Amino acid sequence: MKAVTITLQAEEVLRLEAILMDKNKEEALEFLKTVLRPKIRAQGNRGLDSQKGTGVPL
């Protein structure tokens, strides 16, 4: 998997800061799914597959 640089818009940064301050796990997951994943995929990096494990213990 190649390295990826992600640019966040000002409102996305504010949303991320609010999530971190609130320690909101559900909103954090939603942010990953709706903001970060599309940005990563737009760069052509489709290395992660929801049907495969990552090998990283949870």
CORZILIN-V453385 format. One record per residue. N is the residue number from 1. PHI is phi in radians with two decimals (* if undefined). OMEGA is omega in degrees with one decimal (NA if undefined). NEAR is the number of other ideal C-beta (glycine too) atoms within 12 Angstrom. Layout:
BEGIN
n/phi/omega/near
N/PHI/OMEGA/NEAR
N/PHI/OMEGA/NEAR
END
This chain:
BEGIN
n/phi/omega/near
1/*/-179.5/12
2/-1.48/177.0/10
3/-1.21/-178.0/9
4/-2.27/173.3/18
5/-1.91/-177.3/11
6/-1.99/175.4/21
7/-1.81/177.5/14
8/-1.83/174.1/16
9/-1.29/-177.1/12
10/-0.97/-178.5/10
11/-1.19/177.1/12
12/-1.23/176.7/20
13/-1.14/178.2/16
14/-1.07/179.2/15
15/-1.10/179.0/23
16/-1.10/177.4/24
17/-1.06/178.7/17
18/-1.12/178.2/16
19/-1.05/-178.9/22
20/-1.15/179.6/15
21/-1.16/-178.4/12
22/-1.43/-175.8/14
23/0.95/-176.3/10
24/-1.55/-176.1/16
25/-1.15/-178.4/12
26/-1.14/179.0/12
27/-1.20/177.3/20
28/-1.09/178.2/21
29/-1.10/178.0/14
30/-1.07/177.7/16
31/-1.08/178.1/28
32/-1.06/-177.4/21
33/-1.24/-171.9/17
34/-1.67/-177.5/16
35/-1.96/-173.7/26
36/-1.27/-178.7/25
37/-1.00/178.6/22
38/-1.06/179.3/16
39/-1.18/177.8/21
40/-1.17/-179.6/22
41/-1.15/178.9/18
42/-1.13/178.4/15
43/-1.56/176.3/18
44/1.46/179.4/11
45/-1.71/-178.7/19
46/-1.94/-175.1/16
47/-1.16/-179.7/16
48/-1.65/-179.8/19
49/-2.14/-177.1/12
50/-1.12/179.8/10
51/-1.53/-178.7/6
52/-2.01/175.4/10
53/-1.33/179.1/10
54/-1.63/-175.9/12
55/1.49/179.9/7
56/-1.61/179.3/7
57/-1.16/179.6/5
58/-1.65/NA/5
END
